[in-house]
Amino acid sequence: MPRFANSVTDLRSSEIRDLMSLATAPDMISFAGGMPGNELFPLETIDRIYQSLTEKEKQIALQYGPTTGLPSLLESLSDYLEKKGLPVKSNRLMITTGSLQAIYILAKAFIDPGDPVLVETPGFIGALSAFRSCQANLISVPLNGDGMDIEQLKRRLETTLPAPKFLYYTPNFHNPAGIIYSRKVKQEMTNLLKGREIPVIEDDAYSELYFYEEDIQEMQLMKAADPEGIDVCYTGSFSKILGPGLRLGWMLVPDGIYRKCELIKQSIDACSPSISQMIADKFIRREEIYDYTANIRKEYKKRGLAMIGALEAFLPAYVTFEKPRGGFYTWLRLPEGSDSTAVLKRAIEKGVVFVTGKTFDPDGVKNDFMRVSFCNTDEETIRRGVPLIAEAIQEVCGP
């Protein structure tokens, strides 16, 4: 019997991954995956970008690159992030192989086995798995409709010993809860963290996918506010605004943290794909990114509104849900104590799949929620699939 490392004993398979074999069945309606619609990728633009590359650029694209990213992409991405109000000049920018790698590198930089870290419940399964792989002690803080429960956060900060190594949160169009953190909650979080020397990992993969312009002010990032005395480590991704197959993300962090993260990344993969970086750089420089994100926002809004309409029409009254204002997800609350795994089994029999609530619980227990994605399912399919979910819920939880 092989003797595995202690660091992998607490890892468990993601229910999302386990369900993907079902989700790809030709007759299965999938509300499971958090992925862009294939038909929405900017294929012609990417073809045009690649065809326009010079011979020298193609050589660079196929070669190893600097660990921290191609200089051209670092320059164009810096300009892009500055336009979003982020303090690029007073921080360091690094390109990573997806934003999950950025989260993992930061976890590796901070966590020793047994260290407490503050996370949301529900929380992004990728980040939770990254922290578990470093043998962190996950200290969960419940979410309300506008962000972390501040009283619960205060209690965790006062009672957790030793002090948490960092706080991780997802401010905009939360995965899975779908919420936007309010400015009030972010300010209260900032006030609580000042003077404690607890860094913040601010995971912002979805902020370009807002449905309503009036939400932009509420979506201001903690990193953009640049609070004095708090090290905010900002992570982002090209996965939702260009294509996840490129495997490109980034981190924007203070210099001292950056230098540790550079060494860690060198030991993981040396550098992120140069060809992907070359395409992303041109995508930004030619300002294709602005037209593309504007167009996909419109499409995701159509799908989100179709999801809201279908859920309102077919769900039993005892099921409540967050109405999405952007992003990819709707978060359904079943009656307390319900088992969404039982609902999922019935739903699969009917030809539809989603993700159960316990997948996103740091403790893997609370299961009376469901994540229903609308991102890679067209409006007509949403309207066909939601009634099947409603039937499954009623068969398990009652009419």
Stockholm file with secondary structure:
# STOCKHOLM 1.0

chainA/1-399         MPRFANSVTDLRSSEIRDLMSLATAPDMISFAGGMPGNELFPLETIDRIYQSLTEKEKQIALQYGPTTGLPSLLESLSDYLEKKGLPVKSNRLMITTGSLQAIYILAKAFIDPGDPVLVETPGFIGALSAFRSCQANLISVPLNGDGMDIEQLKRRLETTLPAPKFLYYTPNFHNPAGIIYSRKVKQEMTNLLKGREIPVIEDDAYSELYFYEEDIQEMQLMKAADPEGIDVCYTGSFSKILGPGLRLGWMLVPDGIYRKCELIKQSIDACSPSISQMIADKFIRREEIYDYTANIRKEYKKRGLAMIGALEAFLPAYVTFEKPRGGFYTWLRLPEGSDSTAVLKRAIEKGVVFVTGKTFDPDGVKNDFMRVSFCNTDEETIRRGVPLIAEAIQEVCGP
#=GR chainA/1-399 SS CCCCCGGGTTCCCCHHHHHHHHHTSTTCEECCCCCCCGGGSCHHHHHHHHHHCCHHHHHHHTSCCCTTCCHHHHHHHHHHHHHTTCCCTTSEEEEESSHHHHHHHHHHHHCCTTCEEEEEESCCHHHHHHHHHTTCEEEEEEEETTEECHHHHHHHHHHCSSCCSCEEECCBSCTTTCCBCCHHHHHHHHHHHTTSCCCEEEECSSTTCBSCGGGTTTTCCHHHHCCTTCCEEEEEESTTTTCGGGCCEEEEECHHHHHHHHHHHHHHTSSCCHHHHHHHHHHHHTTHHHHHHHHHHHHHHHHHHHHHHHHHHHSCTTCEECCCSBSSEEEEECSTTCCHHHHHHHHHHHTEECEEGGGGCTTSCCCSEEEEECTTSCHHHHHHHHHHHHHHHHHHHCC
#=GC SS_cons         CCCCCGGGTTCCCCHHHHHHHHHTSTTCEECCCCCCCGGGSCHHHHHHHHHHCCHHHHHHHTSCCCTTCCHHHHHHHHHHHHHTTCCCTTSEEEEESSHHHHHHHHHHHHCCTTCEEEEEESCCHHHHHHHHHTTCEEEEEEEETTEECHHHHHHHHHHCSSCCSCEEECCBSCTTTCCBCCHHHHHHHHHHHTTSCCCEEEECSSTTCBSCGGGTTTTCCHHHHCCTTCCEEEEEESTTTTCGGGCCEEEEECHHHHHHHHHHHHHHTSSCCHHHHHHHHHHHHTTHHHHHHHHHHHHHHHHHHHHHHHHHHHSCTTCEECCCSBSSEEEEECSTTCCHHHHHHHHHHHTEECEEGGGGCTTSCCCSEEEEECTTSCHHHHHHHHHHHHHHHHHHHCC
//
